[in-house]
Amino acid sequence: MFCSMKISRSISEQFAPEGSGSLTEEEIEQGMLDKSREFADSGNRLYLPLAD
């Protein structure tokens, strides 16, 4: 297992809500839509300017 995958899995296991198990397709799609809107609201840029 790649290190980043192991870290991601560890974080998911540690911080997942109790009894959440796995997400439904609707929850996954909603999360992706939320992130898409967040990205669009930030100007659709991958790299944002540094704050002073």
PQR file with spaces between the fields and no chain letter, atoms N, CA, C, O and H, PARSE charges and radii, in Angstrom:
ATOM       1  N    MET     1       0.858   -1.177    0.000 -0.4000 1.5000
ATOM       2  CA   MET     1       0.000    0.000    0.000 -0.0000 2.0000
ATOM       3  C    MET     1       0.898    1.232    0.000  0.5500 1.7000
ATOM       4  O    MET     1       1.884    1.299    0.735 -0.5500 1.4000
ATOM       5  N    PHE     2       0.548    2.190   -0.823 -0.4000 1.5000
ATOM       6  CA   PHE     2       1.311    3.426   -0.889 -0.0000 2.0000
ATOM       7  C    PHE     2       1.139    4.201    0.411  0.5500 1.7000
ATOM       8  O    PHE     2       0.105    4.109    1.072 -0.5500 1.4000
ATOM       9  H    PHE     2      -0.253    2.135   -1.420  0.4000 1.0000
ATOM      10  N    CYS     3       2.157    4.956    0.761 -0.4000 1.5000
ATOM      11  CA   CYS     3       2.145    5.709    2.009 -0.0000 2.0000
ATOM      12  C    CYS     3       0.952    6.663    2.071  0.5500 1.7000
ATOM      13  O    CYS     3       0.268    6.731    3.092 -0.5500 1.4000
ATOM      14  H    CYS     3       2.997    5.030    0.224  0.4000 1.0000
ATOM      15  N    SER     4       0.696    7.405    0.981 -0.4000 1.5000
ATOM      16  CA   SER     4      -0.416    8.370    0.999 -0.0000 2.0000
ATOM      17  C    SER     4      -1.756    7.666    1.168  0.5500 1.7000
ATOM      18  O    SER     4      -2.661    8.192    1.816 -0.5500 1.4000
ATOM      19  H    SER     4       1.252    7.350    0.152  0.4000 1.0000
ATOM      20  N    MET     5      -1.883    6.470    0.583 -0.4000 1.5000
ATOM      21  CA   MET     5      -3.123    5.715    0.728 -0.0000 2.0000
ATOM      22  C    MET     5      -3.296    5.263    2.176  0.5500 1.7000
ATOM      23  O    MET     5      -4.400    5.287    2.719 -0.5500 1.4000
ATOM      24  H    MET     5      -1.148    6.043    0.057  0.4000 1.0000
ATOM      25  N    LYS     6      -2.203    4.857    2.782 -0.4000 1.5000
ATOM      26  CA   LYS     6      -2.248    4.407    4.168 -0.0000 2.0000
ATOM      27  C    LYS     6      -2.628    5.563    5.091  0.5500 1.7000
ATOM      28  O    LYS     6      -3.420    5.390    6.017 -0.5500 1.4000
ATOM      29  H    LYS     6      -1.306    4.837    2.340  0.4000 1.0000
ATOM      30  N    ILE     7      -2.064    6.731    4.836 -0.4000 1.5000
ATOM      31  CA   ILE     7      -2.374    7.910    5.643 -0.0000 2.0000
ATOM      32  C    ILE     7      -3.845    8.282    5.476  0.5500 1.7000
ATOM      33  O    ILE     7      -4.532    8.556    6.460 -0.5500 1.4000
ATOM      34  H    ILE     7      -1.421    6.871    4.083  0.4000 1.0000
ATOM      35  N    SER     8      -4.329    8.292    4.237 -0.4000 1.5000
ATOM      36  CA   SER     8      -5.733    8.627    3.974 -0.0000 2.0000
ATOM      37  C    SER     8      -6.670    7.657    4.679  0.5500 1.7000
ATOM      38  O    SER     8      -7.671    8.066    5.268 -0.5500 1.4000
ATOM      39  H    SER     8      -3.771    8.070    3.437  0.4000 1.0000
ATOM      40  N    ARG     9      -6.345    6.384    4.616 -0.4000 1.5000
ATOM      41  CA   ARG     9      -7.191    5.389    5.263 -0.0000 2.0000
ATOM      42  C    ARG     9      -7.180    5.565    6.779  0.5500 1.7000
ATOM      43  O    ARG     9      -8.216    5.449    7.435 -0.5500 1.4000
ATOM      44  H    ARG     9      -5.532    6.052    4.137  0.4000 1.0000
ATOM      45  N    SER    10      -6.008    5.846    7.324 -0.4000 1.5000
ATOM      46  CA   SER    10      -5.884    6.047    8.761 -0.0000 2.0000
ATOM      47  C    SER    10      -6.712    7.244    9.220  0.5500 1.7000
ATOM      48  O    SER    10      -7.394    7.179   10.243 -0.5500 1.4000
ATOM      49  H    SER    10      -5.167    5.941    6.792  0.4000 1.0000
ATOM      50  N    ILE    11      -6.648    8.327    8.464 -0.4000 1.5000
ATOM      51  CA   ILE    11      -7.416    9.521    8.812 -0.0000 2.0000
ATOM      52  C    ILE    11      -8.908    9.231    8.718  0.5500 1.7000
ATOM      53  O    ILE    11      -9.676    9.621    9.597 -0.5500 1.4000
ATOM      54  H    ILE    11      -6.094    8.380    7.633  0.4000 1.0000
ATOM      55  N    SER    12      -9.315    8.549    7.656 -0.4000 1.5000
ATOM      56  CA   SER    12     -10.727    8.213    7.485 -0.0000 2.0000
ATOM      57  C    SER    12     -11.227    7.362    8.637  0.5500 1.7000
ATOM      58  O    SER    12     -12.319    7.591    9.158 -0.5500 1.4000
ATOM      59  H    SER    12      -8.691    8.233    6.942  0.4000 1.0000
ATOM      60  N    GLU    13     -10.435    6.386    9.033 -0.4000 1.5000
ATOM      61  CA   GLU    13     -10.841    5.513   10.135 -0.0000 2.0000
ATOM      62  C    GLU    13     -10.901    6.268   11.451  0.5500 1.7000
ATOM      63  O    GLU    13     -11.786    6.031   12.273 -0.5500 1.4000
ATOM      64  H    GLU    13      -9.549    6.199    8.610  0.4000 1.0000
ATOM      65  N    GLN    14      -9.953    7.178   11.647 -0.4000 1.5000
ATOM      66  CA   GLN    14      -9.872    7.890   12.914 -0.0000 2.0000
ATOM      67  C    GLN    14     -10.970    8.935   13.074  0.5500 1.7000
ATOM      68  O    GLN    14     -11.492    9.121   14.173 -0.5500 1.4000
ATOM      69  H    GLN    14      -9.234    7.370   10.979  0.4000 1.0000
ATOM      70  N    PHE    15     -11.323    9.617   11.991 -0.4000 1.5000
ATOM      71  CA   PHE    15     -12.234   10.751   12.107 -0.0000 2.0000
ATOM      72  C    PHE    15     -13.623   10.513   11.526  0.5500 1.7000
ATOM      73  O    PHE    15     -14.444   11.431   11.514 -0.5500 1.4000
ATOM      74  H    PHE    15     -10.899    9.466   11.098  0.4000 1.0000
ATOM      75  N    ALA    16     -13.902    9.328   11.053 -0.4000 1.5000
ATOM      76  CA   ALA    16     -15.235    9.030   10.524 -0.0000 2.0000
ATOM      77  C    ALA    16     -16.241    9.038   11.670  0.5500 1.7000
ATOM      78  O    ALA    16     -15.929    8.599   12.777 -0.5500 1.4000
ATOM      79  H    ALA    16     -13.236    8.583   11.062  0.4000 1.0000
ATOM      80  N    PRO    17     -17.440    9.533   11.408 -0.5600 1.5000
ATOM      81  CA   PRO    17     -18.471    9.506   12.460  0.2800 2.0000
ATOM      82  C    PRO    17     -18.743    8.068   12.897  0.5500 1.7000
ATOM      83  O    PRO    17     -18.656    7.139   12.093 -0.5500 1.4000
ATOM      84  N    GLU    18     -19.069    7.895   14.163 -0.4000 1.5000
ATOM      85  CA   GLU    18     -19.351    6.570   14.700 -0.0000 2.0000
ATOM      86  C    GLU    18     -20.491    5.902   13.936  0.5500 1.7000
ATOM      87  O    GLU    18     -21.525    6.521   13.682 -0.5500 1.4000
ATOM      88  H    GLU    18     -19.140    8.649   14.816  0.4000 1.0000
ATOM      89  N    GLY    19     -20.301    4.664   13.580 -0.4000 1.5000
ATOM      90  CA   GLY    19     -21.330    3.901   12.903 -0.0000 2.0000
ATOM      91  C    GLY    19     -21.601    4.331   11.480  0.5500 1.7000
ATOM      92  O    GLY    19     -22.608    3.932   10.895 -0.5500 1.4000
ATOM      93  H    GLY    19     -19.461    4.162   13.786  0.4000 1.0000
ATOM      94  N    SER    20     -20.710    5.149   10.904 -0.4000 1.5000
ATOM      95  CA   SER    20     -20.984    5.656    9.559 -0.0000 2.0000
ATOM      96  C    SER    20     -20.746    4.602    8.489  0.5500 1.7000
ATOM      97  O    SER    20     -21.363    4.654    7.426 -0.5500 1.4000
ATOM      98  H    SER    20     -19.892    5.474   11.379  0.4000 1.0000
ATOM      99  N    GLY    21     -19.855    3.638    8.754 -0.4000 1.5000
ATOM     100  CA   GLY    21     -19.576    2.611    7.753 -0.0000 2.0000
ATOM     101  C    GLY    21     -19.070    3.247    6.485  0.5500 1.7000
ATOM     102  O    GLY    21     -18.066    3.958    6.502 -0.5500 1.4000
ATOM     103  H    GLY    21     -19.354    3.596    9.618  0.4000 1.0000
ATOM     104  N    SER    22     -19.746    3.003    5.393 -0.4000 1.5000
ATOM     105  CA   SER    22     -19.350    3.631    4.143 -0.0000 2.0000
ATOM     106  C    SER    22     -20.434    4.610    3.712  0.5500 1.7000
ATOM     107  O    SER    22     -21.579    4.527    4.155 -0.5500 1.4000
ATOM     108  H    SER    22     -20.562    2.426    5.380  0.4000 1.0000
ATOM     109  N    LEU    23     -20.053    5.530    2.848 -0.4000 1.5000
ATOM     110  CA   LEU    23     -20.986    6.541    2.367 -0.0000 2.0000
ATOM     111  C    LEU    23     -21.861    5.981    1.260  0.5500 1.7000
ATOM     112  O    LEU    23     -21.457    5.089    0.515 -0.5500 1.4000
ATOM     113  H    LEU    23     -19.123    5.597    2.488  0.4000 1.0000
ATOM     114  N    THR    24     -23.062    6.520    1.169 -0.4000 1.5000
ATOM     115  CA   THR    24     -23.944    6.132    0.069 -0.0000 2.0000
ATOM     116  C    THR    24     -23.520    6.887   -1.183  0.5500 1.7000
ATOM     117  O    THR    24     -22.767    7.857   -1.102 -0.5500 1.4000
ATOM     118  H    THR    24     -23.391    7.245    1.774  0.4000 1.0000
ATOM     119  N    GLU    25     -23.998    6.449   -2.330 -0.4000 1.5000
ATOM     120  CA   GLU    25     -23.667    7.137   -3.579 -0.0000 2.0000
ATOM     121  C    GLU    25     -24.152    8.568   -3.556  0.5500 1.7000
ATOM     122  O    GLU    25     -23.478    9.460   -4.072 -0.5500 1.4000
ATOM     123  H    GLU    25     -24.611    5.661   -2.396  0.4000 1.0000
ATOM     124  N    GLU    26     -25.314    8.803   -2.963 -0.4000 1.5000
ATOM     125  CA   GLU    26     -25.862   10.150   -2.882 -0.0000 2.0000
ATOM     126  C    GLU    26     -24.965   11.055   -2.038  0.5500 1.7000
ATOM     127  O    GLU    26     -24.741   12.214   -2.390 -0.5500 1.4000
ATOM     128  H    GLU    26     -25.862    8.079   -2.544  0.4000 1.0000
ATOM     129  N    GLU    27     -24.453   10.528   -0.927 -0.4000 1.5000
ATOM     130  CA   GLU    27     -23.557   11.311   -0.074 -0.0000 2.0000
ATOM     131  C    GLU    27     -22.253   11.632   -0.791  0.5500 1.7000
ATOM     132  O    GLU    27     -21.727   12.738   -0.667 -0.5500 1.4000
ATOM     133  H    GLU    27     -24.635    9.587   -0.642  0.4000 1.0000
ATOM     134  N    ILE    28     -21.740   10.680   -1.531 -0.4000 1.5000
ATOM     135  CA   ILE    28     -20.510   10.905   -2.289 -0.0000 2.0000
ATOM     136  C    ILE    28     -20.735   11.968   -3.357  0.5500 1.7000
ATOM     137  O    ILE    28     -19.930   12.888   -3.502 -0.5500 1.4000
ATOM     138  H    ILE    28     -22.167    9.782   -1.632  0.4000 1.0000
ATOM     139  N    GLU    29     -21.831   11.842   -4.103 -0.4000 1.5000
ATOM     140  CA   GLU    29     -22.131   12.820   -5.146 -0.0000 2.0000
ATOM     141  C    GLU    29     -22.338   14.215   -4.556  0.5500 1.7000
ATOM     142  O    GLU    29     -21.890   15.204   -5.135 -0.5500 1.4000
ATOM     143  H    GLU    29     -22.485   11.095   -3.985  0.4000 1.0000
ATOM     144  N    GLN    30     -23.014   14.300   -3.408 -0.4000 1.5000
ATOM     145  CA   GLN    30     -23.226   15.595   -2.764 -0.0000 2.0000
ATOM     146  C    GLN    30     -21.901   16.198   -2.321  0.5500 1.7000
ATOM     147  O    GLN    30     -21.685   17.400   -2.479 -0.5500 1.4000
ATOM     148  H    GLN    30     -23.379   13.496   -2.938  0.4000 1.0000
ATOM     149  N    GLY    31     -21.015   15.384   -1.771 -0.4000 1.5000
ATOM     150  CA   GLY    31     -19.701   15.868   -1.357 -0.0000 2.0000
ATOM     151  C    GLY    31     -18.894   16.374   -2.532  0.5500 1.7000
ATOM     152  O    GLY    31     -18.211   17.393   -2.427 -0.5500 1.4000
ATOM     153  H    GLY    31     -21.189   14.407   -1.643  0.4000 1.0000
ATOM     154  N    MET    32     -18.966   15.661   -3.664 -0.4000 1.5000
ATOM     155  CA   MET    32     -18.251   16.088   -4.856 -0.0000 2.0000
ATOM     156  C    MET    32     -18.838   17.394   -5.392  0.5500 1.7000
ATOM     157  O    MET    32     -18.096   18.273   -5.831 -0.5500 1.4000
ATOM     158  H    MET    32     -19.520   14.833   -3.749  0.4000 1.0000
ATOM     159  N    LEU    33     -20.157   17.525   -5.357 -0.4000 1.5000
ATOM     160  CA   LEU    33     -20.809   18.752   -5.809 -0.0000 2.0000
ATOM     161  C    LEU    33     -20.419   19.928   -4.913  0.5500 1.7000
ATOM     162  O    LEU    33     -20.154   21.023   -5.408 -0.5500 1.4000
ATOM     163  H    LEU    33     -20.760   16.812   -5.000  0.4000 1.0000
ATOM     164  N    ASP    34     -20.384   19.707   -3.607 -0.4000 1.5000
ATOM     165  CA   ASP    34     -19.975   20.759   -2.670 -0.0000 2.0000
ATOM     166  C    ASP    34     -18.551   21.229   -2.953  0.5500 1.7000
ATOM     167  O    ASP    34     -18.280   22.429   -2.964 -0.5500 1.4000
ATOM     168  H    ASP    34     -20.600   18.818   -3.205  0.4000 1.0000
ATOM     169  N    LYS    35     -17.648   20.283   -3.183 -0.4000 1.5000
ATOM     170  CA   LYS    35     -16.252   20.635   -3.471 -0.0000 2.0000
ATOM     171  C    LYS    35     -16.141   21.340   -4.818  0.5500 1.7000
ATOM     172  O    LYS    35     -15.330   22.253   -4.975 -0.5500 1.4000
ATOM     173  H    LYS    35     -17.868   19.308   -3.174  0.4000 1.0000
ATOM     174  N    SER    36     -16.948   20.925   -5.787 -0.4000 1.5000
ATOM     175  CA   SER    36     -16.945   21.568   -7.096 -0.0000 2.0000
ATOM     176  C    SER    36     -17.379   23.029   -6.972  0.5500 1.7000
ATOM     177  O    SER    36     -16.785   23.913   -7.589 -0.5500 1.4000
ATOM     178  H    SER    36     -17.607   20.184   -5.659  0.4000 1.0000
ATOM     179  N    ARG    37     -18.407   23.275   -6.179 -0.4000 1.5000
ATOM     180  CA   ARG    37     -18.873   24.652   -5.958 -0.0000 2.0000
ATOM     181  C    ARG    37     -17.817   25.476   -5.226  0.5500 1.7000
ATOM     182  O    ARG    37     -17.602   26.644   -5.547 -0.5500 1.4000
ATOM     183  H    ARG    37     -18.890   22.557   -5.677  0.4000 1.0000
ATOM     184  N    GLU    38     -17.163   24.866   -4.244 -0.4000 1.5000
ATOM     185  CA   GLU    38     -16.107   25.550   -3.506 -0.0000 2.0000
ATOM     186  C    GLU    38     -14.972   25.947   -4.451  0.5500 1.7000
ATOM     187  O    GLU    38     -14.435   27.051   -4.360 -0.5500 1.4000
ATOM     188  H    GLU    38     -17.338   23.916   -3.983  0.4000 1.0000
ATOM     189  N    PHE    39     -14.616   25.040   -5.355 -0.4000 1.5000
ATOM     190  CA   PHE    39     -13.566   25.303   -6.337 -0.0000 2.0000
ATOM     191  C    PHE    39     -13.982   26.438   -7.267  0.5500 1.7000
ATOM     192  O    PHE    39     -13.181   27.332   -7.544 -0.5500 1.4000
ATOM     193  H    PHE    39     -15.053   24.144   -5.429  0.4000 1.0000
ATOM     194  N    ALA    40     -15.222   26.415   -7.752 -0.4000 1.5000
ATOM     195  CA   ALA    40     -15.722   27.463   -8.646 -0.0000 2.0000
ATOM     196  C    ALA    40     -15.756   28.814   -7.924  0.5500 1.7000
ATOM     197  O    ALA    40     -15.408   29.839   -8.512 -0.5500 1.4000
ATOM     198  H    ALA    40     -15.872   25.690   -7.527  0.4000 1.0000
ATOM     199  N    ASP    41     -16.170   28.819   -6.665 -0.4000 1.5000
ATOM     200  CA   ASP    41     -16.232   30.059   -5.888 -0.0000 2.0000
ATOM     201  C    ASP    41     -14.850   30.668   -5.657  0.5500 1.7000
ATOM     202  O    ASP    41     -14.723   31.877   -5.468 -0.5500 1.4000
ATOM     203  H    ASP    41     -16.452   27.987   -6.188  0.4000 1.0000
ATOM     204  N    SER    42     -13.818   29.824   -5.673 -0.4000 1.5000
ATOM     205  CA   SER    42     -12.454   30.330   -5.465 -0.0000 2.0000
ATOM     206  C    SER    42     -11.807   30.765   -6.777  0.5500 1.7000
ATOM     207  O    SER    42     -10.624   31.106   -6.798 -0.5500 1.4000
ATOM     208  H    SER    42     -13.922   28.841   -5.826  0.4000 1.0000
ATOM     209  N    GLY    43     -12.571   30.756   -7.873 -0.4000 1.5000
ATOM     210  CA   GLY    43     -12.047   31.245   -9.145 -0.0000 2.0000
ATOM     211  C    GLY    43     -11.562   30.163  -10.082  0.5500 1.7000
ATOM     212  O    GLY    43     -10.893   30.468  -11.069 -0.5500 1.4000
ATOM     213  H    GLY    43     -13.532   30.479   -7.856  0.4000 1.0000
ATOM     214  N    ASN    44     -11.876   28.901   -9.807 -0.4000 1.5000
ATOM     215  CA   ASN    44     -11.463   27.772  -10.654 -0.0000 2.0000
ATOM     216  C    ASN    44      -9.956   27.708  -10.857  0.5500 1.7000
ATOM     217  O    ASN    44      -9.482   27.293  -11.914 -0.5500 1.4000
ATOM     218  H    ASN    44     -12.419   28.653   -9.005  0.4000 1.0000
ATOM     219  N    ARG    45      -9.209   28.118   -9.845 -0.4000 1.5000
ATOM     220  CA   ARG    45      -7.745   28.103   -9.943 -0.0000 2.0000
ATOM     221  C    ARG    45      -7.185   27.034   -9.021  0.5500 1.7000
ATOM     222  O    ARG    45      -7.633   26.861   -7.888 -0.5500 1.4000
ATOM     223  H    ARG    45      -9.594   28.455   -8.986  0.4000 1.0000
ATOM     224  N    LEU    46      -6.189   26.320   -9.539 -0.4000 1.5000
ATOM     225  CA   LEU    46      -5.549   25.289   -8.725 -0.0000 2.0000
ATOM     226  C    LEU    46      -4.629   25.904   -7.683  0.5500 1.7000
ATOM     227  O    LEU    46      -4.539   25.415   -6.557 -0.5500 1.4000
ATOM     228  H    LEU    46      -5.825   26.460  -10.459  0.4000 1.0000
ATOM     229  N    TYR    47      -3.956   26.966   -8.058 -0.4000 1.5000
ATOM     230  CA   TYR    47      -3.009   27.611   -7.161 -0.0000 2.0000
ATOM     231  C    TYR    47      -3.526   29.003   -6.825  0.5500 1.7000
ATOM     232  O    TYR    47      -3.716   29.832   -7.715 -0.5500 1.4000
ATOM     233  H    TYR    47      -4.029   27.363   -8.973  0.4000 1.0000
ATOM     234  N    LEU    48      -3.751   29.254   -5.558 -0.4000 1.5000
ATOM     235  CA   LEU    48      -4.227   30.551   -5.115 -0.0000 2.0000
ATOM     236  C    LEU    48      -3.043   31.400   -4.703  0.5500 1.7000
ATOM     237  O    LEU    48      -2.009   30.867   -4.301 -0.5500 1.4000
ATOM     238  H    LEU    48      -3.597   28.580   -4.835  0.4000 1.0000
ATOM     239  N    PRO    49      -3.178   32.719   -4.797 -0.5600 1.5000
ATOM     240  CA   PRO    49      -2.065   33.589   -4.398  0.2800 2.0000
ATOM     241  C    PRO    49      -1.755   33.437   -2.907  0.5500 1.7000
ATOM     242  O    PRO    49      -2.636   33.146   -2.098 -0.5500 1.4000
ATOM     243  N    LEU    50      -0.506   33.636   -2.573 -0.4000 1.5000
ATOM     244  CA   LEU    50      -0.096   33.567   -1.166 -0.0000 2.0000
ATOM     245  C    LEU    50      -0.609   34.775   -0.418  0.5500 1.7000
ATOM     246  O    LEU    50      -0.626   35.884   -0.954 -0.5500 1.4000
ATOM     247  H    LEU    50       0.210   33.872   -3.230  0.4000 1.0000
ATOM     248  N    ALA    51      -1.023   34.572    0.801 -0.4000 1.5000
ATOM     249  CA   ALA    51      -1.464   35.679    1.655 -0.0000 2.0000
ATOM     250  C    ALA    51      -0.243   36.352    2.257  0.5500 1.7000
ATOM     251  O    ALA    51       0.749   35.692    2.567 -0.5500 1.4000
ATOM     252  H    ALA    51      -1.009   33.671    1.236  0.4000 1.0000
ATOM     253  N    ASP    52      -0.315   37.649    2.420 -0.4000 1.5000
ATOM     254  CA   ASP    52       0.811   38.391    3.031 -0.0000 2.0000
ATOM     255  C    ASP    52       0.814   38.260    4.522  0.5500 1.7000
ATOM     256  O    ASP    52       1.686   38.817    5.189 -0.5500 1.4000
ATOM     257  H    ASP    52      -1.120   38.185    2.168  0.4000 1.0000
